[in-house]
Amino acid sequence: MQIDGVNPGNGHAYGLQKVHPPDQQAEEAGEQAEASGAESSQTEAEKGVIRLLQEEHFKGVSDVRLRINFFDELTALKTAQVEAVAEEKVDGVVESVGPVVESFVADNVLTQEQISSVQALQEQFVQAAKQSQDDPATKLSSAFEAFVEGLRNLSSSAGDGPDWQGFIADLQSAFWAGMEELTNGLSEVKILPELSEPTGNGAAYEKFVAIYNEMRGVSTAGDEPEPTEPAE
């Protein structure tokens, strides 16, 4: 699996201003968020508007326009959540492989050189995994392929004895089970519900959905707008 890249943008690039939510509480929150001008972190007002979006408080055009106006904040929020899940699941993949290596080393008669070579290949895989959070599916797969290739090269010169092919098969089973958990975990990261349906002004709704999709890098030419949240 590959995590979708962010297409940076914000509502102001399209000549839009921060819209004010319809009820008094949300309107005050929107005004405070716009007036603050804080770029380093979300203000309490911004968090309030985002919370209302998450609670499906807004419908139709208001829903889409607020997602446009707070696109950067929403994207940053999702990026942080994706990174947290990726870090946890990558650790899980690494941990699933470790016991397989330990069992193979403990249960087979290997030379010290062979043991050191297996452990060195494992360590290279672990170090590569630690650098994979920005694109875990692709980088983890590449790192594991290098790990397996190194083991195959090692086994070809090891002669008869340990079941290297069985060892590699066990590693592959453990790795792909961990990768499935990683993929499922990343796919479940959502910060917003699906876009609400238009509530009267369908033309305006379609216009803002087109802007929103362009900001997300989603092509909907000739198709109905895709009701999803900001992509990472």
C-alpha positions in Angstrom: 0.0 0.0 0.0 1.1 3.5 -0.6 0.1 6.5 1.4 -1.3 9.2 -0.9 0.7 12.3 -1.1 -0.6 15.6 0.0 -1.4 18.2 -2.6 -0.7 21.4 -0.5 -3.1 24.2 -0.8 -5.5 26.4 1.0 -8.8 28.1 0.5 -7.2 31.5 0.1 -5.4 30.4 -3.1 -8.9 30.3 -4.7 -9.9 33.8 -3.4 -11.9 32.4 -0.6 -12.1 33.9 2.9 -12.8 32.0 6.1 -16.6 31.4 6.1 -18.5 31.8 9.3 -20.5 28.8 10.6 -24.2 29.4 10.8 -24.9 29.2 14.5 -23.5 31.7 17.0 -21.0 29.4 18.7 -19.4 28.2 15.5 -19.5 31.7 14.0 -17.6 33.1 17.0 -15.1 30.2 16.7 -14.5 30.9 13.0 -14.0 34.6 13.5 -11.5 34.0 16.3 -9.6 31.4 14.2 -9.3 33.8 11.3 -8.3 36.8 13.4 -5.6 35.0 15.3 -3.3 34.6 12.4 -1.4 31.9 14.3 0.5 29.5 12.0 2.6 27.5 14.3 -0.3 25.6 16.0 -4.0 25.4 16.0 -5.9 27.9 18.2 -8.7 26.8 20.4 -11.1 28.4 17.9 -9.7 26.4 15.0 -9.9 23.2 17.1 -13.5 24.1 17.8 -14.5 24.4 14.2 -12.6 21.2 13.3 -14.4 19.4 16.1 -17.8 20.6 14.8 -16.8 19.3 11.3 -15.9 16.0 12.8 -19.3 15.9 14.6 -21.1 16.5 11.3 -22.4 19.8 12.5 -22.3 21.4 9.0 -24.2 20.3 6.0 -24.0 20.9 2.2 -22.1 24.0 1.1 -21.0 25.0 4.6 -19.5 21.6 5.1 -17.4 21.8 1.9 -16.4 25.4 2.3 -15.1 24.9 5.9 -13.1 21.9 4.7 -11.5 24.2 2.1 -10.9 27.0 4.5 -9.3 24.7 7.1 -7.7 22.4 4.6 -4.1 22.9 5.8 -5.1 22.3 9.4 -7.1 19.2 8.6 -4.3 17.8 6.4 -1.7 18.4 9.2 -4.0 16.7 11.7 -4.4 13.6 9.5 -0.7 13.5 8.6 0.1 13.4 12.4 -2.4 10.6 12.9 -1.0 8.6 9.9 2.5 9.0 11.1 1.5 7.8 14.6 -0.2 4.7 13.2 2.7 4.0 10.8 5.2 4.1 13.6 3.2 1.7 15.7 2.6 -0.7 12.9 6.1 -0.6 11.5 7.3 -1.6 15.0 4.9 -4.4 14.9 6.3 -5.7 11.6 9.8 -5.6 13.0 8.8 -7.4 16.2 7.0 -10.1 14.2 10.2 -11.0 12.4 12.5 -11.0 15.4 11.3 -14.3 17.1 11.6 -16.2 13.7 15.3 -15.2 13.5 15.9 -16.1 17.2 14.3 -19.5 16.8 16.3 -20.3 13.7 19.6 -19.4 15.4 18.7 -21.2 18.6 17.3 -24.4 17.0 20.0 -25.0 14.3 23.7 -25.8 14.3 25.3 -22.7 12.7 28.8 -21.4 12.7 29.5 -18.2 14.5 30.1 -16.6 11.1 26.7 -17.6 9.9 25.0 -16.4 13.1 26.7 -13.1 12.8 25.7 -12.8 9.1 22.1 -13.5 9.9 22.0 -11.0 12.7 23.7 -8.4 10.6 21.1 -8.8 7.8 18.4 -8.6 10.4 19.9 -5.4 11.8 20.0 -3.8 8.4 16.3 -4.6 8.0 15.5 -3.1 11.4 17.4 0.1 10.6 15.7 0.5 7.2 12.3 -0.1 8.8 13.0 2.8 11.2 13.4 5.1 8.2 10.2 4.0 6.5 7.5 5.9 8.2 7.0 8.4 5.4 6.2 5.6 2.9 6.1 2.4 5.0 4.5 0.0 2.6 7.0 0.6 -0.2 10.1 1.0 1.9 9.4 -1.9 4.2 8.8 -4.2 1.3 12.1 -3.2 -0.3 14.0 -3.6 3.0 12.5 -7.0 3.5 13.3 -8.1 -0.1 17.0 -7.1 0.6 16.9 -9.1 3.9 15.6 -12.2 2.1 18.0 -11.9 -0.8 20.9 -11.7 1.7 19.7 -14.8 3.4 19.4 -16.7 0.1 23.0 -15.7 -0.8 24.1 -16.8 2.7 22.3 -20.2 2.4 23.8 -20.9 -1.1 27.2 -21.1 0.5 26.2 -22.8 3.7 26.0 -26.4 2.4 23.7 -29.0 3.9 22.2 -28.6 7.3 19.7 -26.0 8.5 16.5 -25.6 6.5 17.2 -22.1 5.1 14.2 -22.3 2.8 11.9 -23.1 5.6 13.4 -20.3 7.6 12.8 -17.8 4.8 9.2 -19.0 4.3 8.5 -18.5 8.0 10.0 -15.0 7.8 7.8 -14.2 4.8 4.7 -15.4 6.6 5.4 -13.3 9.7 6.3 -10.2 7.6 3.2 -10.3 5.4 1.0 -10.8 8.4 2.5 -7.7 9.9 2.2 -5.8 6.7 -1.5 -6.6 6.5 -2.0 -5.0 10.0 -0.1 -2.0 8.8 -2.2 -1.6 5.7 -5.4 -2.0 7.6 -4.3 0.4 10.3 -3.5 3.1 7.8 -6.7 2.6 5.8 -8.7 3.2 9.0 -7.2 6.6 9.8 -10.0 9.1 9.2 -10.4 12.6 10.7 -13.6 13.6 9.0 -16.9 11.9 8.1 -17.8 11.7 4.4 -19.0 14.9 2.8 -22.7 15.6 3.4 -25.2 15.8 0.6 -26.1 19.2 -0.9 -28.9 21.0 0.9 -30.6 23.1 -1.7 -28.0 24.9 -3.8 -26.6 22.0 -5.8 -24.7 24.2 -8.3 -22.7 26.0 -5.5 -22.1 22.7 -3.8 -20.7 21.1 -6.9 -18.4 24.2 -7.5 -16.9 23.9 -4.0 -16.5 20.2 -4.2 -14.6 20.6 -7.4 -12.3 23.1 -5.7 -11.9 20.8 -2.7 -11.0 17.9 -4.9 -8.5 19.9 -6.8 -6.8 20.9 -3.6 -6.6 17.2 -2.6 -5.3 16.2 -6.0 -8.4 14.1 -6.8 -9.6 14.0 -10.4 -13.3 13.8 -10.8 -13.7 14.8 -14.4 -16.9 13.3 -15.8 -17.6 11.6 -12.4 -19.7 12.4 -9.4 -17.6 14.2 -6.7 -16.0 11.7 -4.3 -17.1 12.3 -0.8 -13.9 11.8 1.1 -11.7 13.7 3.5 -8.3 15.3 2.9 -5.8 12.8 1.7 -2.3 12.5 3.0 
